[in-house]
Amino acid sequence: MDVIGSVVVSGIVVTVGFLLARITSARSEELKERIDRLEDRVDKRMAAFQASVDGMRSDLTAVALAVGARPRGGQAGSRR
């Protein structure tokens, strides 16, 4: 009798473990998809932000040149 009880309990444990693994796997896939969508949205926003910064940099350069500022020597963007 003890052997049959052990086999039944083992079967229940295996079945529950299998079900939990399936549920966890499905949830994991769902989270991966959500993270991928979020990453795409962040990439698009960062690209738009970079374009905006580039435009402002270009505008500031045009204003500086219009008022007679001279380019700095050395590397571009260096702080001396």
PyMOL Python script that loads the backbone (N, CA, C, O; Angstrom):
from pymol import cmd

cmd.read_pdbstr("""\
ATOM      1  N   MET A   1       0.810  -1.200   0.000  1.00  0.00           N
ATOM      2  CA  MET A   1       0.000   0.000   0.000  1.00  0.00           C
ATOM      3  C   MET A   1       0.856   1.268   0.000  1.00  0.00           C
ATOM      4  O   MET A   1       0.517   2.257  -0.650  1.00  0.00           O
ATOM      5  N   ASP A   2       1.963   1.224   0.734  1.00  0.00           N
ATOM      6  CA  ASP A   2       2.811   2.405   0.775  1.00  0.00           C
ATOM      7  C   ASP A   2       3.391   2.727  -0.605  1.00  0.00           C
ATOM      8  O   ASP A   2       3.589   3.891  -0.953  1.00  0.00           O
ATOM      9  N   VAL A   3       3.657   1.685  -1.377  1.00  0.00           N
ATOM     10  CA  VAL A   3       4.222   1.887  -2.711  1.00  0.00           C
ATOM     11  C   VAL A   3       3.196   2.557  -3.617  1.00  0.00           C
ATOM     12  O   VAL A   3       3.536   3.469  -4.370  1.00  0.00           O
ATOM     13  N   ILE A   4       1.958   2.117  -3.551  1.00  0.00           N
ATOM     14  CA  ILE A   4       0.910   2.704  -4.385  1.00  0.00           C
ATOM     15  C   ILE A   4       0.686   4.169  -3.992  1.00  0.00           C
ATOM     16  O   ILE A   4       0.524   5.026  -4.860  1.00  0.00           O
ATOM     17  N   GLY A   5       0.676   4.451  -2.709  1.00  0.00           N
ATOM     18  CA  GLY A   5       0.523   5.832  -2.234  1.00  0.00           C
ATOM     19  C   GLY A   5       1.660   6.713  -2.710  1.00  0.00           C
ATOM     20  O   GLY A   5       1.444   7.852  -3.123  1.00  0.00           O
ATOM     21  N   SER A   6       2.877   6.181  -2.651  1.00  0.00           N
ATOM     22  CA  SER A   6       4.046   6.940  -3.113  1.00  0.00           C
ATOM     23  C   SER A   6       3.969   7.210  -4.609  1.00  0.00           C
ATOM     24  O   SER A   6       4.317   8.302  -5.058  1.00  0.00           O
ATOM     25  N   VAL A   7       3.522   6.239  -5.377  1.00  0.00           N
ATOM     26  CA  VAL A   7       3.404   6.404  -6.820  1.00  0.00           C
ATOM     27  C   VAL A   7       2.335   7.445  -7.149  1.00  0.00           C
ATOM     28  O   VAL A   7       2.527   8.276  -8.037  1.00  0.00           O
ATOM     29  N   VAL A   8       1.209   7.398  -6.432  1.00  0.00           N
ATOM     30  CA  VAL A   8       0.135   8.371  -6.669  1.00  0.00           C
ATOM     31  C   VAL A   8       0.608   9.779  -6.335  1.00  0.00           C
ATOM     32  O   VAL A   8       0.393  10.708  -7.114  1.00  0.00           O
ATOM     33  N   VAL A   9       1.249   9.943  -5.190  1.00  0.00           N
ATOM     34  CA  VAL A   9       1.753  11.262  -4.790  1.00  0.00           C
ATOM     35  C   VAL A   9       2.805  11.741  -5.791  1.00  0.00           C
ATOM     36  O   VAL A   9       2.820  12.916  -6.161  1.00  0.00           O
ATOM     37  N   SER A  10       3.673  10.847  -6.225  1.00  0.00           N
ATOM     38  CA  SER A  10       4.697  11.226  -7.208  1.00  0.00           C
ATOM     39  C   SER A  10       4.048  11.670  -8.516  1.00  0.00           C
ATOM     40  O   SER A  10       4.483  12.643  -9.132  1.00  0.00           O
ATOM     41  N   GLY A  11       3.009  10.956  -8.934  1.00  0.00           N
ATOM     42  CA  GLY A  11       2.297  11.340 -10.152  1.00  0.00           C
ATOM     43  C   GLY A  11       1.651  12.702 -10.034  1.00  0.00           C
ATOM     44  O   GLY A  11       1.680  13.496 -10.975  1.00  0.00           O
ATOM     45  N   ILE A  12       1.067  12.976  -8.877  1.00  0.00           N
ATOM     46  CA  ILE A  12       0.447  14.293  -8.650  1.00  0.00           C
ATOM     47  C   ILE A  12       1.506  15.386  -8.674  1.00  0.00           C
ATOM     48  O   ILE A  12       1.302  16.440  -9.275  1.00  0.00           O
ATOM     49  N   VAL A  13       2.638  15.136  -8.020  1.00  0.00           N
ATOM     50  CA  VAL A  13       3.721  16.140  -7.988  1.00  0.00           C
ATOM     51  C   VAL A  13       4.232  16.409  -9.398  1.00  0.00           C
ATOM     52  O   VAL A  13       4.459  17.563  -9.763  1.00  0.00           O
ATOM     53  N   VAL A  14       4.416  15.366 -10.190  1.00  0.00           N
ATOM     54  CA  VAL A  14       4.904  15.529 -11.563  1.00  0.00           C
ATOM     55  C   VAL A  14       3.881  16.299 -12.396  1.00  0.00           C
ATOM     56  O   VAL A  14       4.247  17.188 -13.166  1.00  0.00           O
ATOM     57  N   THR A  15       2.609  15.962 -12.244  1.00  0.00           N
ATOM     58  CA  THR A  15       1.559  16.639 -13.007  1.00  0.00           C
ATOM     59  C   THR A  15       1.479  18.128 -12.655  1.00  0.00           C
ATOM     60  O   THR A  15       1.405  18.977 -13.543  1.00  0.00           O
ATOM     61  N   VAL A  16       1.494  18.432 -11.370  1.00  0.00           N
ATOM     62  CA  VAL A  16       1.453  19.832 -10.938  1.00  0.00           C
ATOM     63  C   VAL A  16       2.700  20.568 -11.417  1.00  0.00           C
ATOM     64  O   VAL A  16       2.607  21.708 -11.871  1.00  0.00           O
ATOM     65  N   GLY A  17       3.856  19.934 -11.321  1.00  0.00           N
ATOM     66  CA  GLY A  17       5.089  20.556 -11.809  1.00  0.00           C
ATOM     67  C   GLY A  17       5.026  20.850 -13.289  1.00  0.00           C
ATOM     68  O   GLY A  17       5.447  21.917 -13.735  1.00  0.00           O
ATOM     69  N   PHE A  18       4.496  19.898 -14.062  1.00  0.00           N
ATOM     70  CA  PHE A  18       4.354  20.094 -15.497  1.00  0.00           C
ATOM     71  C   PHE A  18       3.405  21.255 -15.801  1.00  0.00           C
ATOM     72  O   PHE A  18       3.702  22.093 -16.652  1.00  0.00           O
ATOM     73  N   LEU A  19       2.274  21.304 -15.112  1.00  0.00           N
ATOM     74  CA  LEU A  19       1.316  22.396 -15.324  1.00  0.00           C
ATOM     75  C   LEU A  19       1.918  23.749 -14.965  1.00  0.00           C
ATOM     76  O   LEU A  19       1.738  24.727 -15.692  1.00  0.00           O
ATOM     77  N   LEU A  20       2.625  23.803 -13.857  1.00  0.00           N
ATOM     78  CA  LEU A  20       3.265  25.066 -13.468  1.00  0.00           C
ATOM     79  C   LEU A  20       4.320  25.488 -14.483  1.00  0.00           C
ATOM     80  O   LEU A  20       4.461  26.675 -14.777  1.00  0.00           O
ATOM     81  N   ALA A  21       5.055  24.528 -15.014  1.00  0.00           N
ATOM     82  CA  ALA A  21       6.064  24.839 -16.032  1.00  0.00           C
ATOM     83  C   ALA A  21       5.406  25.403 -17.290  1.00  0.00           C
ATOM     84  O   ALA A  21       5.922  26.348 -17.886  1.00  0.00           O
ATOM     85  N   ARG A  22       4.282  24.835 -17.694  1.00  0.00           N
ATOM     86  CA  ARG A  22       3.567  25.324 -18.883  1.00  0.00           C
ATOM     87  C   ARG A  22       3.042  26.737 -18.662  1.00  0.00           C
ATOM     88  O   ARG A  22       3.176  27.602 -19.528  1.00  0.00           O
ATOM     89  N   ILE A  23       2.441  26.965 -17.491  1.00  0.00           N
ATOM     90  CA  ILE A  23       1.894  28.290 -17.180  1.00  0.00           C
ATOM     91  C   ILE A  23       3.017  29.322 -17.130  1.00  0.00           C
ATOM     92  O   ILE A  23       2.883  30.418 -17.674  1.00  0.00           O
ATOM     93  N   THR A  24       4.112  28.972 -16.483  1.00  0.00           N
ATOM     94  CA  THR A  24       5.245  29.885 -16.359  1.00  0.00           C
ATOM     95  C   THR A  24       5.858  30.173 -17.723  1.00  0.00           C
ATOM     96  O   THR A  24       6.246  31.307 -18.004  1.00  0.00           O
ATOM     97  N   SER A  25       5.946  29.166 -18.559  1.00  0.00           N
ATOM     98  CA  SER A  25       6.513  29.345 -19.891  1.00  0.00           C
ATOM     99  C   SER A  25       5.655  30.296 -20.724  1.00  0.00           C
ATOM    100  O   SER A  25       6.177  31.176 -21.408  1.00  0.00           O
ATOM    101  N   ALA A  26       4.350  30.114 -20.662  1.00  0.00           N
ATOM    102  CA  ALA A  26       3.451  30.996 -21.417  1.00  0.00           C
ATOM    103  C   ALA A  26       3.559  32.430 -20.921  1.00  0.00           C
ATOM    104  O   ALA A  26       3.582  33.368 -21.717  1.00  0.00           O
ATOM    105  N   ARG A  27       3.626  32.597 -19.614  1.00  0.00           N
ATOM    106  CA  ARG A  27       3.750  33.936 -19.037  1.00  0.00           C
ATOM    107  C   ARG A  27       5.083  34.571 -19.420  1.00  0.00           C
ATOM    108  O   ARG A  27       5.166  35.769 -19.687  1.00  0.00           O
ATOM    109  N   SER A  28       6.111  33.748 -19.440  1.00  0.00           N
ATOM    110  CA  SER A  28       7.434  34.238 -19.821  1.00  0.00           C
ATOM    111  C   SER A  28       7.430  34.736 -21.263  1.00  0.00           C
ATOM    112  O   SER A  28       7.996  35.789 -21.558  1.00  0.00           O
ATOM    113  N   GLU A  29       6.803  33.995 -22.151  1.00  0.00           N
ATOM    114  CA  GLU A  29       6.723  34.416 -23.558  1.00  0.00           C
ATOM    115  C   GLU A  29       5.953  35.726 -23.682  1.00  0.00           C
ATOM    116  O   GLU A  29       6.334  36.609 -24.450  1.00  0.00           O
ATOM    117  N   GLU A  30       4.876  35.843 -22.926  1.00  0.00           N
ATOM    118  CA  GLU A  30       4.085  37.074 -22.958  1.00  0.00           C
ATOM    119  C   GLU A  30       4.916  38.262 -22.491  1.00  0.00           C
ATOM    120  O   GLU A  30       4.862  39.339 -23.085  1.00  0.00           O
ATOM    121  N   LEU A  31       5.678  38.063 -21.432  1.00  0.00           N
ATOM    122  CA  LEU A  31       6.520  39.153 -20.927  1.00  0.00           C
ATOM    123  C   LEU A  31       7.615  39.510 -21.923  1.00  0.00           C
ATOM    124  O   LEU A  31       7.939  40.686 -22.088  1.00  0.00           O
ATOM    125  N   LYS A  32       8.186  38.520 -22.583  1.00  0.00           N
ATOM    126  CA  LYS A  32       9.207  38.797 -23.598  1.00  0.00           C
ATOM    127  C   LYS A  32       8.629  39.639 -24.727  1.00  0.00           C
ATOM    128  O   LYS A  32       9.277  40.574 -25.198  1.00  0.00           O
ATOM    129  N   GLU A  33       7.419  39.317 -25.162  1.00  0.00           N
ATOM    130  CA  GLU A  33       6.776  40.088 -26.226  1.00  0.00           C
ATOM    131  C   GLU A  33       6.522  41.525 -25.785  1.00  0.00           C
ATOM    132  O   GLU A  33       6.735  42.462 -26.555  1.00  0.00           O
ATOM    133  N   ARG A  34       6.069  41.697 -24.552  1.00  0.00           N
ATOM    134  CA  ARG A  34       5.812  43.052 -24.052  1.00  0.00           C
ATOM    135  C   ARG A  34       7.104  43.847 -23.964  1.00  0.00           C
ATOM    136  O   ARG A  34       7.130  45.031 -24.302  1.00  0.00           O
ATOM    137  N   ILE A  35       8.173  43.209 -23.515  1.00  0.00           N
ATOM    138  CA  ILE A  35       9.467  43.894 -23.415  1.00  0.00           C
ATOM    139  C   ILE A  35       9.962  44.279 -24.798  1.00  0.00           C
ATOM    140  O   ILE A  35      10.508  45.368 -24.978  1.00  0.00           O
ATOM    141  N   ASP A  36       9.779  43.399 -25.779  1.00  0.00           N
ATOM    142  CA  ASP A  36      10.190  43.722 -27.156  1.00  0.00           C
ATOM    143  C   ASP A  36       9.421  44.917 -27.692  1.00  0.00           C
ATOM    144  O   ASP A  36      10.004  45.794 -28.330  1.00  0.00           O
ATOM    145  N   ARG A  37       8.111  44.962 -27.440  1.00  0.00           N
ATOM    146  CA  ARG A  37       7.313  46.113 -27.897  1.00  0.00           C
ATOM    147  C   ARG A  37       7.770  47.390 -27.198  1.00  0.00           C
ATOM    148  O   ARG A  37       7.866  48.443 -27.828  1.00  0.00           O
ATOM    149  N   LEU A  38       8.050  47.302 -25.905  1.00  0.00           N
ATOM    150  CA  LEU A  38       8.516  48.471 -25.157  1.00  0.00           C
ATOM    151  C   LEU A  38       9.866  48.946 -25.694  1.00  0.00           C
ATOM    152  O   LEU A  38      10.102  50.146 -25.836  1.00  0.00           O
ATOM    153  N   GLU A  39      10.737  47.999 -25.988  1.00  0.00           N
ATOM    154  CA  GLU A  39      12.043  48.351 -26.531  1.00  0.00           C
ATOM    155  C   GLU A  39      11.903  49.074 -27.871  1.00  0.00           C
ATOM    156  O   GLU A  39      12.610  50.047 -28.131  1.00  0.00           O
ATOM    157  N   ASP A  40      11.001  48.603 -28.712  1.00  0.00           N
ATOM    158  CA  ASP A  40      10.767  49.258 -30.003  1.00  0.00           C
ATOM    159  C   ASP A  40      10.267  50.689 -29.803  1.00  0.00           C
ATOM    160  O   ASP A  40      10.716  51.610 -30.485  1.00  0.00           O
ATOM    161  N   ARG A  41       9.336  50.868 -28.865  1.00  0.00           N
ATOM    162  CA  ARG A  41       8.810  52.217 -28.605  1.00  0.00           C
ATOM    163  C   ARG A  41       9.904  53.139 -28.077  1.00  0.00           C
ATOM    164  O   ARG A  41       9.988  54.298 -28.483  1.00  0.00           O
ATOM    165  N   VAL A  42      10.733  52.636 -27.185  1.00  0.00           N
ATOM    166  CA  VAL A  42      11.818  53.465 -26.641  1.00  0.00           C
ATOM    167  C   VAL A  42      12.808  53.822 -27.747  1.00  0.00           C
ATOM    168  O   VAL A  42      13.275  54.958 -27.817  1.00  0.00           O
ATOM    169  N   ASP A  43      13.131  52.856 -28.613  1.00  0.00           N
ATOM    170  CA  ASP A  43      14.047  53.136 -29.720  1.00  0.00           C
ATOM    171  C   ASP A  43      13.507  54.231 -30.634  1.00  0.00           C
ATOM    172  O   ASP A  43      14.251  55.114 -31.061  1.00  0.00           O
ATOM    173  N   LYS A  44      12.211  54.173 -30.932  1.00  0.00           N
ATOM    174  CA  LYS A  44      11.605  55.201 -31.796  1.00  0.00           C
ATOM    175  C   LYS A  44      11.656  56.567 -31.129  1.00  0.00           C
ATOM    176  O   LYS A  44      11.969  57.566 -31.776  1.00  0.00           O
ATOM    177  N   ARG A  45      11.352  56.612 -29.843  1.00  0.00           N
ATOM    178  CA  ARG A  45      11.375  57.900 -29.136  1.00  0.00           C
ATOM    179  C   ARG A  45      12.793  58.455 -29.040  1.00  0.00           C
ATOM    180  O   ARG A  45      13.004  59.661 -29.174  1.00  0.00           O
ATOM    181  N   MET A  46      13.763  57.574 -28.807  1.00  0.00           N
ATOM    182  CA  MET A  46      15.150  58.047 -28.726  1.00  0.00           C
ATOM    183  C   MET A  46      15.632  58.565 -30.072  1.00  0.00           C
ATOM    184  O   MET A  46      16.382  59.539 -30.130  1.00  0.00           O
ATOM    185  N   ALA A  47      15.205  57.920 -31.157  1.00  0.00           N
ATOM    186  CA  ALA A  47      15.580  58.390 -32.494  1.00  0.00           C
ATOM    187  C   ALA A  47      14.982  59.771 -32.750  1.00  0.00           C
ATOM    188  O   ALA A  47      15.649  60.646 -33.302  1.00  0.00           O
ATOM    189  N   ALA A  48      13.721  59.967 -32.348  1.00  0.00           N
ATOM    190  CA  ALA A  48      13.080  61.271 -32.518  1.00  0.00           C
ATOM    191  C   ALA A  48      13.772  62.322 -31.655  1.00  0.00           C
ATOM    192  O   ALA A  48      13.972  63.457 -32.088  1.00  0.00           O
ATOM    193  N   PHE A  49      14.134  61.939 -30.439  1.00  0.00           N
ATOM    194  CA  PHE A  49      14.831  62.867 -29.544  1.00  0.00           C
ATOM    195  C   PHE A  49      16.193  63.250 -30.126  1.00  0.00           C
ATOM    196  O   PHE A  49      16.573  64.420 -30.092  1.00  0.00           O
ATOM    197  N   GLN A  50      16.927  62.274 -30.658  1.00  0.00           N
ATOM    198  CA  GLN A  50      18.235  62.555 -31.249  1.00  0.00           C
ATOM    199  C   GLN A  50      18.092  63.490 -32.446  1.00  0.00           C
ATOM    200  O   GLN A  50      18.914  64.387 -32.633  1.00  0.00           O
ATOM    201  N   ALA A  51      17.062  63.287 -33.253  1.00  0.00           N
ATOM    202  CA  ALA A  51      16.834  64.170 -34.398  1.00  0.00           C
ATOM    203  C   ALA A  51      16.549  65.586 -33.927  1.00  0.00           C
ATOM    204  O   ALA A  51      17.007  66.551 -34.538  1.00  0.00           O
ATOM    205  N   SER A  52      15.796  65.713 -32.844  1.00  0.00           N
ATOM    206  CA  SER A  52      15.494  67.026 -32.285  1.00  0.00           C
ATOM    207  C   SER A  52      16.760  67.713 -31.775  1.00  0.00           C
ATOM    208  O   SER A  52      16.967  68.905 -32.006  1.00  0.00           O
ATOM    209  N   VAL A  53      17.602  66.949 -31.080  1.00  0.00           N
ATOM    210  CA  VAL A  53      18.866  67.513 -30.573  1.00  0.00           C
ATOM    211  C   VAL A  53      19.755  67.927 -31.737  1.00  0.00           C
ATOM    212  O   VAL A  53      20.372  68.992 -31.696  1.00  0.00           O
ATOM    213  N   ASP A  54      19.825  67.104 -32.765  1.00  0.00           N
ATOM    214  CA  ASP A  54      20.636  67.449 -33.936  1.00  0.00           C
ATOM    215  C   ASP A  54      20.135  68.732 -34.593  1.00  0.00           C
ATOM    216  O   ASP A  54      20.926  69.573 -35.022  1.00  0.00           O
ATOM    217  N   GLY A  55      18.815  68.871 -34.664  1.00  0.00           N
ATOM    218  CA  GLY A  55      18.241  70.093 -35.238  1.00  0.00           C
ATOM    219  C   GLY A  55      18.576  71.317 -34.410  1.00  0.00           C
ATOM    220  O   GLY A  55      18.906  72.369 -34.958  1.00  0.00           O
ATOM    221  N   MET A  56      18.494  71.187 -33.079  1.00  0.00           N
ATOM    222  CA  MET A  56      18.840  72.327 -32.213  1.00  0.00           C
ATOM    223  C   MET A  56      20.314  72.673 -32.337  1.00  0.00           C
ATOM    224  O   MET A  56      20.678  73.849 -32.343  1.00  0.00           O
ATOM    225  N   ARG A  57      21.161  71.664 -32.436  1.00  0.00           N
ATOM    226  CA  ARG A  57      22.595  71.904 -32.584  1.00  0.00           C
ATOM    227  C   ARG A  57      22.864  72.659 -33.884  1.00  0.00           C
ATOM    228  O   ARG A  57      23.664  73.594 -33.922  1.00  0.00           O
ATOM    229  N   SER A  58      22.190  72.240 -34.935  1.00  0.00           N
ATOM    230  CA  SER A  58      22.354  72.906 -36.224  1.00  0.00           C
ATOM    231  C   SER A  58      21.882  74.358 -36.149  1.00  0.00           C
ATOM    232  O   SER A  58      22.543  75.257 -36.670  1.00  0.00           O
ATOM    233  N   ASP A  59      20.736  74.584 -35.501  1.00  0.00           N
ATOM    234  CA  ASP A  59      20.216  75.942 -35.355  1.00  0.00           C
ATOM    235  C   ASP A  59      21.161  76.809 -34.533  1.00  0.00           C
ATOM    236  O   ASP A  59      21.421  77.960 -34.884  1.00  0.00           O
ATOM    237  N   LEU A  60      21.674  76.253 -33.438  1.00  0.00           N
ATOM    238  CA  LEU A  60      22.608  77.031 -32.598  1.00  0.00           C
ATOM    239  C   LEU A  60      23.893  77.355 -33.348  1.00  0.00           C
ATOM    240  O   LEU A  60      24.448  78.442 -33.188  1.00  0.00           O
ATOM    241  N   THR A  61      24.360  76.435 -34.152  1.00  0.00           N
ATOM    242  CA  THR A  61      25.558  76.698 -34.956  1.00  0.00           C
ATOM    243  C   THR A  61      25.296  77.824 -35.946  1.00  0.00           C
ATOM    244  O   THR A  61      26.138  78.702 -36.134  1.00  0.00           O
ATOM    245  N   ALA A  62      24.134  77.798 -36.575  1.00  0.00           N
ATOM    246  CA  ALA A  62      23.789  78.862 -37.532  1.00  0.00           C
ATOM    247  C   ALA A  62      23.712  80.211 -36.835  1.00  0.00           C
ATOM    248  O   ALA A  62      24.191  81.205 -37.381  1.00  0.00           O
ATOM    249  N   VAL A  63      23.127  80.275 -35.649  1.00  0.00           N
ATOM    250  CA  VAL A  63      23.036  81.536 -34.902  1.00  0.00           C
ATOM    251  C   VAL A  63      24.422  82.016 -34.507  1.00  0.00           C
ATOM    252  O   VAL A  63      24.742  83.198 -34.636  1.00  0.00           O
ATOM    253  N   ALA A  64      25.249  81.082 -34.022  1.00  0.00           N
ATOM    254  CA  ALA A  64      26.602  81.468 -33.609  1.00  0.00           C
ATOM    255  C   ALA A  64      27.395  82.021 -34.785  1.00  0.00           C
ATOM    256  O   ALA A  64      28.092  83.026 -34.644  1.00  0.00           O
ATOM    257  N   LEU A  65      27.297  81.389 -35.921  1.00  0.00           N
ATOM    258  CA  LEU A  65      28.022  81.879 -37.098  1.00  0.00           C
ATOM    259  C   LEU A  65      27.450  83.208 -37.578  1.00  0.00           C
ATOM    260  O   LEU A  65      28.187  84.048 -38.094  1.00  0.00           O
ATOM    261  N   ALA A  66      26.142  83.407 -37.412  1.00  0.00           N
ATOM    262  CA  ALA A  66      25.517  84.661 -37.846  1.00  0.00           C
ATOM    263  C   ALA A  66      25.975  85.832 -36.990  1.00  0.00           C
ATOM    264  O   ALA A  66      26.060  86.953 -37.491  1.00  0.00           O
ATOM    265  N   VAL A  67      26.271  85.611 -35.725  1.00  0.00           N
ATOM    266  CA  VAL A  67      26.709  86.714 -34.860  1.00  0.00           C
ATOM    267  C   VAL A  67      28.220  86.882 -34.875  1.00  0.00           C
ATOM    268  O   VAL A  67      28.762  87.739 -34.177  1.00  0.00           O
ATOM    269  N   GLY A  68      28.904  86.057 -35.675  1.00  0.00           N
ATOM    270  CA  GLY A  68      30.334  86.249 -35.853  1.00  0.00           C
ATOM    271  C   GLY A  68      31.213  85.393 -34.961  1.00  0.00           C
ATOM    272  O   GLY A  68      32.406  85.672 -34.843  1.00  0.00           O
ATOM    273  N   ALA A  69      30.680  84.379 -34.338  1.00  0.00           N
ATOM    274  CA  ALA A  69      31.513  83.494 -33.516  1.00  0.00           C
ATOM    275  C   ALA A  69      32.424  82.689 -34.433  1.00  0.00           C
ATOM    276  O   ALA A  69      32.039  82.281 -35.529  1.00  0.00           O
ATOM    277  N   ARG A  70      33.639  82.475 -33.951  1.00  0.00           N
ATOM    278  CA  ARG A  70      34.590  81.691 -34.727  1.00  0.00           C
ATOM    279  C   ARG A  70      34.634  80.268 -34.195  1.00  0.00           C
ATOM    280  O   ARG A  70      34.486  80.039 -32.994  1.00  0.00           O
ATOM    281  N   PRO A  71      34.839  79.310 -35.100  1.00  0.00           N
ATOM    282  CA  PRO A  71      34.957  77.920 -34.646  1.00  0.00           C
ATOM    283  C   PRO A  71      36.164  77.758 -33.721  1.00  0.00           C
ATOM    284  O   PRO A  71      37.188  78.419 -33.898  1.00  0.00           O
ATOM    285  N   ARG A  72      36.033  76.883 -32.744  1.00  0.00           N
ATOM    286  CA  ARG A  72      37.151  76.597 -31.840  1.00  0.00           C
ATOM    287  C   ARG A  72      38.191  75.758 -32.554  1.00  0.00           C
ATOM    288  O   ARG A  72      37.888  75.036 -33.505  1.00  0.00           O
ATOM    289  N   GLY A  73      39.406  75.864 -32.087  1.00  0.00           N
ATOM    290  CA  GLY A  73      40.460  75.005 -32.614  1.00  0.00           C
ATOM    291  C   GLY A  73      40.403  73.656 -31.930  1.00  0.00           C
ATOM    292  O   GLY A  73      39.733  73.502 -30.909  1.00  0.00           O
ATOM    293  N   GLY A  74      41.093  72.687 -32.479  1.00  0.00           N
ATOM    294  CA  GLY A  74      41.112  71.355 -31.861  1.00  0.00           C
ATOM    295  C   GLY A  74      39.908  70.535 -32.265  1.00  0.00           C
ATOM    296  O   GLY A  74      39.311  70.740 -33.323  1.00  0.00           O
ATOM    297  N   GLN A  75      39.566  69.600 -31.396  1.00  0.00           N
ATOM    298  CA  GLN A  75      38.453  68.705 -31.694  1.00  0.00           C
ATOM    299  C   GLN A  75      37.128  69.431 -31.596  1.00  0.00           C
ATOM    300  O   GLN A  75      36.962  70.355 -30.799  1.00  0.00           O
ATOM    301  N   ALA A  76      36.203  69.004 -32.408  1.00  0.00           N
ATOM    302  CA  ALA A  76      34.866  69.589 -32.364  1.00  0.00           C
ATOM    303  C   ALA A  76      34.221  69.233 -31.022  1.00  0.00           C
ATOM    304  O   ALA A  76      34.257  68.080 -30.591  1.00  0.00           O
ATOM    305  N   GLY A  77      33.641  70.221 -30.382  1.00  0.00           N
ATOM    306  CA  GLY A  77      32.955  69.981 -29.130  1.00  0.00           C
ATOM    307  C   GLY A  77      33.844  69.964 -27.911  1.00  0.00           C
ATOM    308  O   GLY A  77      33.367  69.697 -26.808  1.00  0.00           O
ATOM    309  N   SER A  78      35.116  70.238 -28.076  1.00  0.00           N
ATOM    310  CA  SER A  78      36.003  70.221 -26.914  1.00  0.00           C
ATOM    311  C   SER A  78      35.754  71.458 -26.056  1.00  0.00           C
ATOM    312  O   SER A  78      35.393  72.516 -26.572  1.00  0.00           O
ATOM    313  N   ARG A  79      35.942  71.325 -24.784  1.00  0.00           N
ATOM    314  CA  ARG A  79      35.730  72.442 -23.860  1.00  0.00           C
ATOM    315  C   ARG A  79      37.081  72.967 -23.400  1.00  0.00           C
ATOM    316  O   ARG A  79      37.766  72.334 -22.596  1.00  0.00           O
ATOM    317  N   ARG A  80      37.446  74.104 -23.906  1.00  0.00           N
ATOM    318  CA  ARG A  80      38.712  74.726 -23.496  1.00  0.00           C
ATOM    319  C   ARG A  80      38.477  76.084 -22.925  1.00  0.00           C
ATOM    320  O   ARG A  80      39.426  76.759 -22.527  1.00  0.00           O
TER     321      ARG A  80
END
""", "prot")
cmd.dss("prot")
cmd.show_as("cartoon", "prot")
cmd.util.cbc("prot")
cmd.orient("prot")
